[in-house]
């Protein structure tokens, strides 16, 4: 349960050593560098101090990265190699990474150019195919017309092509047209449900008369600009062009497929360029003069010696200082191997602020218990734990993904434990299978009790767990108040509530254990209630203000009641898993025994198991988070911290190991 202490670092160094120093600082990955914008506002210093403008360099590198990324994606699309289920970075030492890049740098640019060119030709070809298909669709209605479509006039005649609504009567239109222009010729080429496709011929001197008549029926002229000849000739030309374009696309796809063995080289190049861009950007964040540069930032206290060694090696002037009381400090968490995966839960809500404590180590056991209690099937727990364990073993996961899979591995173990205690093994599948297929009755006894038969027992247990969870949260708030020098606030705002709430419990159910506990609980409740009434409004002014403040505080007992009742969801979701499993098993058994019955039962079992694990594991995840965020964190946690973001190698494809770290850190 620790937020690692941070120290502020200020550094001044010679520009001649800056490039090499930044390389080593990035490799170390232990310093967060602040932007220096707005740091110098003294007019007498402004002429001599400036920020290095690296925008042109950064833009050029970003363009190179975009080209390399395009090449990688283009090759990947035609790479026949089997894709991994989960993408992980390949681990490599710094020396091997440099040597590998040096060994293939002479061919890298050519590979990028070839892949990008092939990708562009394929994209252009696809666009051309779409265009040609569109042209063919437009020509199809005119396929029966044996006239060159580009011919719109002769020496004496005018020729038009166009469409009218399918509702127009062509014969009536022709009759009307001949009355106004006796030389006119109108023909219908084809028709569909929406339009009729017509050609119209007339003497040039009757062109305007014909156009006026056609406008009355909303005639829409069409101009054919693609190709030459009749529609059928143009369609044939387009089909030939389509075949040629497809062939060219296949050739370019073959080129990309042949570059599959070069994809690794390009991935290394992409990561190298990415690191180069980050170094260029960080230089732009520093302040410089003609001879020296300056930056400040944050260093975790455990890394101070390592950073100090590097600074001394490059003969930098540096200073480590403690942060100011009101200064925003980046947050870096450190927990034991069990609690670390549950940092994912804390991070999804918010990192602790400087005034908070890291709640991860405390919420971890509660989350572990709650998740398993909600899913509560031993077989489901085994499946979840084994699946996550295999993935963790097979893939070298990092960051949030590693934490999530490790957390669900632990949650699978918890689910197995609770399932065994409650007697849930795929619901009641084994009992149903024995009864349906073998006409035998078997029982699998729970190690504790069956919640389906005694739900009240599970409800009471859930509420007790909830009360403990809330009391722990209140205890943390009391600790924080004492830590910050407010012991009386801890007594009045937490201690008296402990007294009242515990007293009410003893007064209500203590007599079942010993009659004297009822009396003790009664007096504890009275003392707690009177204390809250007298101290709850201590910050208010005047007697009336203090009285109303105390009454308002005492009314807060209703919120504690609702908070405890929220934990009844442990019962609801715990029962839901078993009920859904039993319903699916019952449906599967309806086909009876025999071969058909066995097949139906197994199919229902397989589908139902996948469905039940997916839906109820999601519910357990969400509602376990809710109990932490709303009920638990609401008692003491503020959040709002900013994550520590060190200047380090942010690579996508390779993970460059630090010296003495053969397997890297997760």
Secondary structure as GFF3:
##gff-version 3
##sequence-region A 1 666
A	DSSP	beta_strand	2	3	.	.	.	ID=ss1
A	DSSP	beta_strand	6	14	.	.	.	ID=ss2
A	DSSP	three_ten_helix	15	17	.	.	.	ID=ss3
A	DSSP	alpha_helix	18	28	.	.	.	ID=ss4
A	DSSP	beta_strand	31	33	.	.	.	ID=ss5
A	DSSP	alpha_helix	43	46	.	.	.	ID=ss6
A	DSSP	beta_strand	50	51	.	.	.	ID=ss7
A	DSSP	alpha_helix	55	77	.	.	.	ID=ss8
A	DSSP	beta_strand	90	93	.	.	.	ID=ss9
A	DSSP	alpha_helix	94	140	.	.	.	ID=ss10
A	DSSP	beta_strand	157	165	.	.	.	ID=ss11
A	DSSP	alpha_helix	170	180	.	.	.	ID=ss12
A	DSSP	beta_strand	185	191	.	.	.	ID=ss13
A	DSSP	beta_strand	195	203	.	.	.	ID=ss14
A	DSSP	three_ten_helix	204	206	.	.	.	ID=ss15
A	DSSP	alpha_helix	207	215	.	.	.	ID=ss16
A	DSSP	beta_strand	220	221	.	.	.	ID=ss17
A	DSSP	alpha_helix	231	258	.	.	.	ID=ss18
A	DSSP	three_ten_helix	260	262	.	.	.	ID=ss19
A	DSSP	alpha_helix	263	285	.	.	.	ID=ss20
A	DSSP	beta_strand	287	288	.	.	.	ID=ss21
A	DSSP	beta_strand	292	300	.	.	.	ID=ss22
A	DSSP	three_ten_helix	301	303	.	.	.	ID=ss23
A	DSSP	alpha_helix	304	313	.	.	.	ID=ss24
A	DSSP	beta_strand	317	321	.	.	.	ID=ss25
A	DSSP	beta_strand	333	334	.	.	.	ID=ss26
A	DSSP	alpha_helix	337	340	.	.	.	ID=ss27
A	DSSP	alpha_helix	343	349	.	.	.	ID=ss28
A	DSSP	alpha_helix	360	375	.	.	.	ID=ss29
A	DSSP	alpha_helix	378	394	.	.	.	ID=ss30
A	DSSP	alpha_helix	399	422	.	.	.	ID=ss31
A	DSSP	alpha_helix	429	437	.	.	.	ID=ss32
A	DSSP	alpha_helix	455	483	.	.	.	ID=ss33
A	DSSP	alpha_helix	487	490	.	.	.	ID=ss34
A	DSSP	pi_helix	491	495	.	.	.	ID=ss35
A	DSSP	alpha_helix	496	509	.	.	.	ID=ss36
A	DSSP	three_ten_helix	510	512	.	.	.	ID=ss37
A	DSSP	alpha_helix	515	535	.	.	.	ID=ss38
A	DSSP	alpha_helix	542	555	.	.	.	ID=ss39
A	DSSP	alpha_helix	557	565	.	.	.	ID=ss40
A	DSSP	three_ten_helix	566	568	.	.	.	ID=ss41
A	DSSP	alpha_helix	569	588	.	.	.	ID=ss42
A	DSSP	three_ten_helix	589	591	.	.	.	ID=ss43
A	DSSP	alpha_helix	594	626	.	.	.	ID=ss44
A	DSSP	pi_helix	627	632	.	.	.	ID=ss45
A	DSSP	three_ten_helix	633	635	.	.	.	ID=ss46
A	DSSP	beta_strand	654	657	.	.	.	ID=ss47
###
